Amino acid sequence: METKSSLTFKRILITSLFYFLTPFFVGLVNKFIDNLTISYTLIFSIVGFFNITYNWDLFALHYNRSKKAIGDTIFFTLVALASMGLLTYLNINYIYGYIIMSDRSTLLTYYGGAPLILIVFCFIFSFNTAITFKCILDRIKISSSTIQLILFSGLMFALLFNITYLPLDINTQVSSFLFYSILYMIFSYIYNQTRSILPSIISLSIILFILNIINVYL
């Protein structure tokens, strides 16, 4: 399978830089705020606003694809939700990959802003991830098979995510690479089936919302 690029190299580069430099800017902001959850919320929001404005046509295209094939969208959203849910369960109990989540004490202290923080950590993060994943996938060319494309895109994006977002501890890197490789292979498979990033955005948002609620309130 060979993907045909519809995005300019400039758009792919700028979108990728905004996404993968997010932890760097979080670190800078956190030096002044000294609260990692609020720092992530601020930078995730800025990157999300950038993606909404700069990549609105891309998101609108995928939204319209999903709307025109609503049956497939619902079905593969459920498939993605079940797959990501099972993967997350295995991660919590066996893999122990690092997942970025909001801090319990911050949400309980700033309870008035808790809904906004949860929206940013769940939906906006998923939105930013899916947009960037699509941009990078747009330039991948594999001539042999869809399976190779799914494997390669998942492994590549997981590697980039691990290096830029996660602690550079060897145990964390290894366990997290396994978790995120499978997660982004699911992204790739769902996109291949629906030609839309919307099912993955919805599914990952729900999974992250459940995790954050469990982490904070249960």
Disulfide bonds with the S-S distance in Angstrom:
none
